[in-house]
Amino acid sequence: MDIYIPVKEEESSYIRTEVFVPSVVFSPVKEGDILGNYAVFYDGNIIAKFPVISDRTVERKNIIETIKNTFYNIVK
């Protein structure tokens, strides 16, 4: 996503952005789930906030399936 905010050149130093998402996201995650927020600040104040949304579904895998798939790919 692109965000355009018209500001004067001398005001650009007052603009900053920050992404707030957890360092770890546990599955399952569904497409469209909100994972965090993207915030736009002007002079230290939030002027806009947007959700960070999952663009895909990620199913939960169990350890046995992961080991079997890894072994299968090595032997293959």
ABEGO torsion letter per residue (X at the ends): XBBBBBBBAAAAAABBBBBBBBABBBOBBBBGBBAEBBBBBBGGBBABBBBBBBABBBBBBBAAAAAAAAAAAAAX
